Amino acid sequence: MLRIIKAAAQRATEELCEKAKLKKGQIVIVGCSSSEIAGHSLGSFSSPEVGKAVFEGIIAVLNEKDIYLAAQCCEHLNRAVIIEREAVNGFEIVNVLPVVKAGGSFATAAYNAFKDPVAVEEIQADAGLDIGGTLIGMHLKRVAVPMRLDVRQIGEAPLNAARTRPKYIGGPRTLYDEDLM
């Protein structure tokens, strides 16, 4: 079961990176309910093993592409984000350590595996994966574009994905750069 979960997370991340055209140095926010993956209600059955399996599948892809992972904590930490210190770029670091029952299994796995992890209250990610309805929208840049991936769920949890794009500005004579859409 854990191998299947890890493989699905890896495939979803590969597809997200490809379809969102992510580049080196960009940030992917991931919210993950290990409870939902295991077929339980959100927040009712935290599983460190499931959180770690999802983390390992995702980080393998992102590390290969030099893309940063931002791991969203659960509501008990106000959906703070665990990220590598070098990716913070001006966001204020806060003092909190995620644990399975206050932060979540996925964020705890990220904190334990990162080289120099820190927590921030907010981030502006370039794309994201929402595994199990964890509401990652608050951590995406302003214009989020929903994406449909071939991978529709991880375990029993529904999977939603998004990319971001710059805002359109201007009037009827305005031209836009197709590469930024």
Secondary structure, DSSP 8 states (H G I E B T S, - for coil): -HHHHHHHHHHHHHHHHHHTT--TT-EEEEEE-HHHHTTS-TTSS--HHHHHHHHHHHHHHHHHHT-EEEEE--GGGTT-EEEEGGG-TT--EE----BTTBB-HHHHHHHHHSSSEEEES---BSEEEEESS---GGGB-SSEEEE--S--EETTEEEEEEEE-------TT----GGG-
